[in-house]
Amino acid sequence: MLEEVPLPVEMLMTATMGRVGQPAVYVTTRPTDIDAILAKQWYDGLTATYTERSWELSLNMFELSGGPDNLRLVVNKIMKADPTALIIVDPENQAALNHILATLED
């Protein structure tokens, strides 16, 4: 039994609170800590928000296995697939995410 909620799960829960129906994607550059695609599928299943569209959205995260340099590529793909998506990142990537979102390519 877990003694505490893992940090990525806690961040996801906090970030999505009150955002019922909005697609949420946890984008991590630490794939050895957590499988972001599996986490999305679990989140969607547990919150009854799983759809074929949300599954397709999760497929945009495969490039994360290539490391932090692919963060911009993944965020661009997710935002093109669904501009309403809530992107959640690890705290050390927040500044990079803010910059990426401010300079998104059309």
Secondary structure as UniProt FT lines:
FT   HELIX           7..16
FT   TURN            17..18
FT   TURN            20..21
FT   STRAND          24..27
FT   TURN            31..33
FT   HELIX           36..46
FT   TURN            47..48
FT   HELIX           52..58
FT   HELIX           59..66
FT   HELIX           68..70
FT   HELIX           71..81
FT   TURN            83..84
FT   STRAND          86..89
FT   HELIX           91..93
FT   HELIX           94..102
//
